[in-house]
Amino acid sequence: MPNNDDNDLNEIRRLIADNDPGPPKVSKELAVQRSRQAIPVQPSQPRNGNRTGGYAAPGGVPRVVNPSSPVNDATAEPVVVREYDISPDGKVTKHRPNRSDAIDLDTGDDDFKVNFDFDGEYQDVPEEKPMRIRREKRTGCVGGIMYAAFVICISILLASLLWMAAVDVLGFGAYDETVTVVVPNDFEMSDVTNRLYEAGLIRHRALFNLYAEFSNAAEKITPGSFVLNRNFDYRAIVQGMTARAGVRVETTVTIPEGFTLFQIFNLLEDYGVVDSADELWEAATNHDFNFPHLAEDSRGDRHRLEGFLFPETYNFFLNSNPATVINRFLREFNRRFPEEYIERAEEMGFSVRDIINIAAMIEREAANDEERPRIAAVIYNRLENPNFPFLNIDATLGYAVQGTNLAATTDLDSPFNTYTHPGLPPGPIANPGIASIRAALYPATTNEYFYALNRDGAHNFFRTYDEHRRFVNSDEFGGWWRD
């Protein structure tokens, strides 16, 4: 039968278990470390004769130590972390021991045995990681100076670029000098920009292209030749290449009497009136001109305007529109061929085109104005006399071989060969002046059918073939026709 002391001790243990919240949650490594450093209390014989698991308290009241309590690892002296006092009347209270409470502690080997499942109790406790102290990074004085220098350099660079752009856009610092810029037909804005750059009007092509894009410059600029100043800003440059505000460059071109389309178109190209003579040929062949002397079905005929580009001195804008240039000639022809001439042609039984056809041969054959009416008379006499079906005009041979390597011989296979094809040639062979036109309208009255060049560069006229042959075989003959 258990004694009372054992019952009291069991009751104390039960009370301790009921009030004990359990060990604090610490890491497994720390708990093991502390358990190894703990100095257990050696059981001692209390003065009242009862043996407990602690040490004797003053007054003979036993004090009980909770064996599961952690031990203070900051000191090597025996310290009771959690203990309870039992009063004589059986009341259990928590005791806070002091250093004087420790009395003869005699430890044994059994007291170092720890009966505690560390792995099971602390399996859910996360591993503690060592704390890393972040150190504040400091650049120092030298780093600050370098950073400030970098910021200043970038600012200077940006300011320089902005100033260079402003100088170009606003035209600052440029010389007061005019230059001529030609804007071609069907131009691309990039081509105009390149021409402006080459002329020294702009310094930055990419910047001007950007301005042109935002200002719709391509819609404002018109083809032509313009006078611009180097100190113009971007806006003035664009305005200077418009039809309304631009100062376009003109050139003066004199078209000699008797020039053919081939010669006139090449001359206009040489003067810069058009970019290429091919543009004029295209317009002359296919453009729908409002000109009364052209047949309705004449489009596609390369020579349909031959004879109607009146020879005169003209002022043209450089790089003009080809159709505009040709219209200028046709308007001049209408002005110089008045209604009187039209009525005269009808009276003679010829069309205006026939008169120009005859006038063109006169223009190419005559050596001076006095000869023109007499040459006209020879042509009309042959046209009206069936005994002379061929006009035998050497100048028509020259027109037939124009632009080729063929020789102008009387056996040339061409509809313009008036030695083998009767009547008038298919069309005018040149663009006659007013003197030849008037000679065709008002020829001299003669019975002459022949003429030949003399040594003075003029022509002698004959009524019969025999007279003509005798002169050709004489020393007075000046040679055959030369273009």
Secondary structure, 3 states (H helix, E strand, C coil): CCCHHHHHHHHHHHHHHHHCCCCCCCCHHHHHHHHHHCCCCCCCCCCCCCCCCCCECHHHCEEEECCCCCCCCCCCCCCCCCEEEECCCCCEEECCCCHHHCCCCCCCHHHHCCCCCHHHHCCCCCCCCCCCCCCCCCCHHHHHHHHHHHHHHHHHHHHHHHHHHHHHHHCCCCCCCEEEEEECCCCCHHHHHHHHHHCCCCCCHHHHHHHHHHHCHHHHCCCEEEEEECCCCHHHHHHCCCCCCCCECEEEEECCCCCCHHHHHHHHHHCCCCCCHHHHHHHHHHCCCCCCCCCCCCCCCCCCCCCCCCCCEEEEECCCCHHHHHHHHHHHHHHHCCHHHHHHHHHHCCCHHHHHHHHHHHHHHCCCCCHHHHHHHHHHHHHHCCCCCCCCCHHHHHHHCCCCCCCCCCCCCCCCCCCCCCCCCCCCCCCCCHHHHHHHHCCCCCCCCEEEEECCCCEEEECCHHHHHHHHCCCCECCCCCC
